[in-house]
Amino acid sequence: MNWNTQVKIKVRFADVDMMGHLNNAKYVTYLEEGRVAYFQQFPELDFTV
């Protein structure tokens, strides 16, 4: 089973400041989006308690 994955995330206008720098808090948001997309690839994995 291949555990690698890639997720393309579109940078939104509100994610950057006037200088075009990405807001530090958005990195965590992007990681969260990647985590959700990763686990959606493997529906056979059940993490319910």
C-alpha positions as CSV (number, residue, x, y, z in Angstrom):
1,M,0.0,0.0,0.0
2,N,1.3,3.4,-0.9
3,W,1.0,5.8,2.0
4,N,2.3,8.9,0.1
5,T,-0.2,11.5,-1.0
6,Q,-0.2,15.0,-2.5
7,V,-2.9,17.6,-2.0
8,K,-3.1,20.8,-4.1
9,I,-4.3,23.7,-2.0
10,K,-5.3,26.9,-3.6
11,V,-4.0,30.0,-1.7
12,R,-6.8,32.3,-1.1
13,F,-6.6,36.1,-1.2
14,A,-7.3,36.4,2.5
15,D,-4.4,34.0,3.3
16,V,-1.7,36.6,2.3
17,D,-0.9,40.1,3.4
18,M,-0.4,43.2,1.3
19,M,3.3,42.1,0.7
20,G,2.2,38.7,-0.6
21,H,3.4,36.8,2.5
22,L,1.4,33.9,3.7
23,N,-0.1,34.3,7.2
24,N,1.7,32.0,9.7
25,A,-1.6,30.6,11.0
26,K,-2.6,29.4,7.5
27,Y,0.1,26.7,7.5
28,V,-1.8,24.9,10.2
29,T,-5.0,25.2,8.2
30,Y,-3.2,23.8,5.1
31,L,-1.9,20.9,7.2
32,E,-5.4,20.2,8.4
33,E,-6.7,20.1,4.9
34,G,-4.0,17.7,3.9
35,R,-4.7,15.4,6.8
36,V,-8.4,15.2,6.0
37,A,-7.7,14.6,2.3
38,Y,-5.1,11.9,3.3
39,F,-7.5,9.9,5.4
40,Q,-10.3,10.3,2.7
41,Q,-8.0,8.3,0.4
42,F,-8.2,5.3,2.8
43,P,-11.8,4.7,3.7
44,E,-10.9,1.2,4.9
45,L,-9.1,2.7,7.8
46,D,-11.5,3.2,10.7
47,F,-10.4,5.5,13.5
48,T,-13.7,5.6,15.4
49,V,-13.5,4.7,19.0
